[in-house]
Amino acid sequence: MVLFFALLFVALAIAGATAFVIFWPLSLVHLRDRHPGVRAGLGDAAFVNPRALWWLLSMRYREVRDAGFTGLATPAMISLGCIVLGLTMAGVLWLWSVAFPEMGA
């Protein structure tokens, strides 16, 4: 049963990754077009740059006062959170099943 819930958390991470791949590039294009200074601050390859991802996950994107951008960045932040939460919880439950195999059935 524990591994089943771990699999559900992996599914949550996959759903988050799907939404992230849609919203984060749209957010970056919006920044490139309307806020080049902010976009330059995120660095090259901002799609996978850990500093840019932390900027998104810590909600510092709200400092950009643009409703269009925050409308794109908020779902990207939520989906990134789903990825992190899903993979973390799946890992914890997997470790639980390894440490306590009698409880995994």
HELIX and SHEET records of a PDB file:
HELIX    1   1 VAL A    2  ARG A   34  1                                  33    
HELIX    2   2 PRO A   36  LEU A   42  1                                   7    
HELIX    3   3 PRO A   50  LEU A   57  1                                   8    
HELIX    4   4 ARG A   60  GLU A   63  5                                   4    
HELIX    5   5 ALA A   67  ALA A   99  1                                  33    
HELIX    6   6 PRO A  101  MET A  103  5                                   3    
END                                                                             
